[in-house]
Amino acid sequence: MRSHGSNGSEQRQAIIARAVETIREKGIAGLTVRALARRLGCSPATFYLYFTNKRSLLGEVARVGFHQLQERIEAAASENDPLEALSGLAQAYLAFAREDPELHRLMFPPDAHPLAERRRFFQVTRGVMQRGIEAGKLRGSDAQPMALAFGCMLRGIQQLESSERALGVAGSGDLAPRVLEEGLSLLQA
């Protein structure tokens, strides 16, 4: 990454912001360097002053998404009651995925590798699980596998919601919340 002073930093942030907008409007596949440069009113060569390639830009866009998701999950995790915190954390994650599906898809691809941002989500979840175990509200004794199982459940529910919307399944709005409620009940002591 090259440094171009505060003006360069502003241009870099403008590229990232416009990339986020484009992904939201046209999907990940709809983001091209040429179209992005056109939207910014600059040449494609300008893009390469700030980013090595499109992949490096997508990494920065994902970080923007993780920052937005992190704000939501940390607010939910701060709830005193661990069960309420888990429910809020799940709702925050699912709402983010529902409201911003393309950004979510970029952040959590099927072949995801552990980014620091993704690890932070896991750490917050594990902390809430540990509080629940210590308070006697959650069954189990090891917060780490419980947090992993919870993350898998959320990912599965998100995929269920996404599939139902794509297929136009009737009543799709109520199945995911019921699955989440049942999943949370399985964790309770």
C-alpha positions in Angstrom: 0.0 0.0 0.0 1.4 3.3 -1.0 1.1 6.5 1.1 0.0 9.7 -0.6 -0.5 12.0 2.4 -3.9 13.0 3.7 -5.2 13.7 0.2 -4.1 10.2 -0.8 -5.8 8.8 2.2 -9.0 10.6 1.3 -8.9 9.3 -2.2 -8.2 5.7 -0.9 -11.2 6.0 1.4 -13.4 7.4 -1.5 -12.4 4.3 -3.6 -13.4 2.0 -0.7 -16.6 3.8 -0.1 -17.6 3.7 -3.7 -16.7 0.0 -3.9 -19.0 -0.7 -1.0 -21.8 1.1 -2.7 -21.2 -0.7 -6.0 -21.2 -4.1 -4.3 -24.4 -3.3 -2.5 -26.0 -2.2 -5.8 -24.5 -4.7 -8.3 -23.0 -7.5 -6.3 -19.4 -8.5 -6.0 -19.3 -9.6 -9.6 -20.5 -6.1 -10.6 -17.4 -4.4 -9.2 -14.8 -3.8 -11.9 -11.8 -1.5 -11.6 -12.8 0.3 -14.9 -16.4 0.9 -13.8 -15.2 2.0 -10.3 -12.8 4.5 -11.8 -15.5 5.8 -14.1 -17.8 6.3 -11.1 -15.0 8.2 -9.3 -14.2 10.3 -12.3 -10.6 9.1 -12.6 -8.6 6.7 -14.7 -8.2 3.0 -13.9 -4.5 3.7 -13.3 -5.4 5.9 -10.3 -6.9 2.9 -8.6 -3.5 1.1 -8.8 -1.8 4.0 -6.9 -3.8 2.9 -3.8 -4.4 -0.8 -4.3 -2.3 -3.6 -5.7 -5.3 -5.3 -7.4 -9.0 -5.8 -7.1 -8.5 -8.5 -4.5 -6.7 -6.1 -2.1 -9.6 -3.6 -2.5 -12.1 -6.4 -1.7 -10.2 -7.1 1.5 -10.6 -3.5 2.5 -14.3 -3.6 1.7 -14.6 -6.7 3.8 -12.9 -4.9 6.7 -15.5 -2.1 6.4 -18.3 -4.7 6.7 -16.6 -6.4 9.7 -16.3 -3.0 11.4 -20.1 -2.5 10.9 -20.9 -6.0 12.1 -18.5 -5.7 15.0 -20.3 -2.6 16.3 -23.6 -4.5 16.3 -22.4 -7.7 17.9 -20.4 -5.9 20.6 -23.5 -3.8 21.5 -25.5 -7.1 21.7 -22.8 -8.9 23.7 -22.7 -6.2 26.3 -26.2 -7.3 27.6 -25.8 -8.5 31.2 -27.8 -11.7 30.8 -25.7 -14.2 28.7 -28.9 -15.7 27.1 -30.1 -12.3 26.1 -26.6 -11.4 24.8 -26.5 -14.6 22.7 -29.9 -13.9 21.3 -29.0 -10.3 20.5 -25.7 -11.4 19.0 -27.5 -13.8 16.7 -30.1 -11.2 15.8 -27.4 -8.7 15.0 -25.5 -11.1 12.8 -28.6 -12.3 10.9 -29.9 -8.8 10.5 -26.6 -7.7 9.0 -26.6 -10.7 6.6 -30.2 -9.9 5.6 -29.7 -6.2 5.2 -26.4 -6.4 3.3 -26.3 -9.8 1.7 -23.5 -9.0 -0.9 -21.2 -7.5 1.7 -21.9 -10.5 4.0 -21.1 -12.9 1.1 -17.8 -11.1 0.6 -17.0 -11.3 4.4 -18.0 -14.9 4.8 -17.2 -16.8 1.6 -17.5 -20.6 1.5 -13.7 -20.9 1.3 -13.1 -18.4 4.1 -9.8 -18.2 5.8 -9.4 -16.8 9.3 -9.1 -13.1 9.1 -8.4 -11.1 12.3 -11.9 -9.6 11.9 -13.6 -13.0 11.8 -11.6 -14.1 14.8 -12.9 -11.1 16.7 -16.5 -12.3 16.1 -15.5 -15.7 17.5 -13.8 -14.1 20.5 -16.9 -12.1 21.4 -19.1 -15.1 21.0 -16.8 -17.3 23.1 -16.7 -14.6 25.9 -20.5 -14.6 26.0 -20.6 -18.4 26.1 -18.1 -18.3 29.0 -20.2 -15.9 30.9 -23.2 -18.1 30.4 -21.4 -21.2 31.6 -20.1 -19.4 34.7 -23.6 -18.1 35.5 -25.0 -21.6 35.1 -27.3 -20.5 32.3 -25.6 -22.5 29.5 -24.9 -26.2 29.5 -21.4 -27.4 28.7 -18.0 -26.6 30.2 -15.9 -25.4 27.3 -16.9 -22.1 25.7 -14.7 -22.7 22.6 -16.5 -25.6 21.0 -19.8 -24.0 22.0 -18.9 -20.8 20.3 -17.9 -22.7 17.2 -21.2 -24.6 17.2 -23.1 -21.3 17.7 -21.3 -19.8 14.8 -22.1 -22.8 12.6 -25.8 -22.5 13.7 -25.9 -18.8 12.7 -24.2 -19.5 9.4 -26.8 -22.3 8.7 -29.7 -20.1 9.6 -28.3 -17.3 7.4 -28.0 -19.8 4.5 -31.6 -21.0 5.2 -32.9 -17.4 5.0 -30.9 -16.7 1.9 -32.2 -19.8 0.2 -35.8 -19.2 1.1 -35.7 -15.7 -0.2 -34.0 -16.8 -3.5 -36.6 -19.6 -3.9 -39.5 -17.4 -2.9 -40.7 -19.9 -0.3 -43.9 -18.9 1.4 -43.7 -18.2 5.1 -39.9 -17.8 4.8 -39.9 -15.0 7.3 -40.8 -17.1 10.3 -38.8 -20.3 9.9 -35.3 -18.8 10.6 -36.4 -17.2 13.9 -38.0 -20.5 15.0 -34.8 -22.4 14.2 -32.8 -19.8 16.1 -35.1 -20.1 19.1 -34.8 -23.9 19.1 -31.0 -23.7 18.7 -30.7 -21.3 21.7 -32.9 -23.5 23.8 -30.5 -26.4 23.2 -27.7 -24.4 24.7 -29.6 -23.5 27.9 -28.9 -25.3 31.1 
